[in-house]
Amino acid sequence: QVQVAESGGGSVQAGGSLRLSCAASGATAPIYCMAWFRQAPGKKREPVATISSDGKPNVVAFAKDRFTISQDATKSTLTLQMNDLKPEDTAMYYCGADPAYYCSGSLTLNFGYWGQGTQVTVSS
C-alpha cells in the first residue's frame, strides 16, 4: 500500500518562506514520480512543480524564481522550498505520487496516490 505524507505547511507573512516535504513509501518500484499541487478555496487543484528522474525541475510560471523543487537520492522524498510567498499562494498543498522506473517530469501525469495535504497561509 503506497502512502504519501506531506509536512511543513504553516502561516507566514508576505515575503516569508516555507519548506514543504513529501515522503512516499510502500511500493516495490524503485522510485516515485512525485509532484506538488495546490488548491485554494473555491478554485480547482493546480500543478505547482515536479522533477524528472534526471533532476530536471518543472515549475509552473507563477512559482518560477520563487519556488525550488528537489528530490532526494532515493527518489522517495520531494521537497518544495517556497520563498517570497504572496497572499495568493495561500492554499492547501498536496503531493501526488506514483511508483515508477522513470519520471519524465510531466505535470500532466495522473498521479494515483495523494497525501492529505498541508495548509499554507500567507498574510499581507
Disulfide bonds with the S-S distance in Angstrom:
Cys22-Cys95 2.05
Cys33-Cys103 2.05
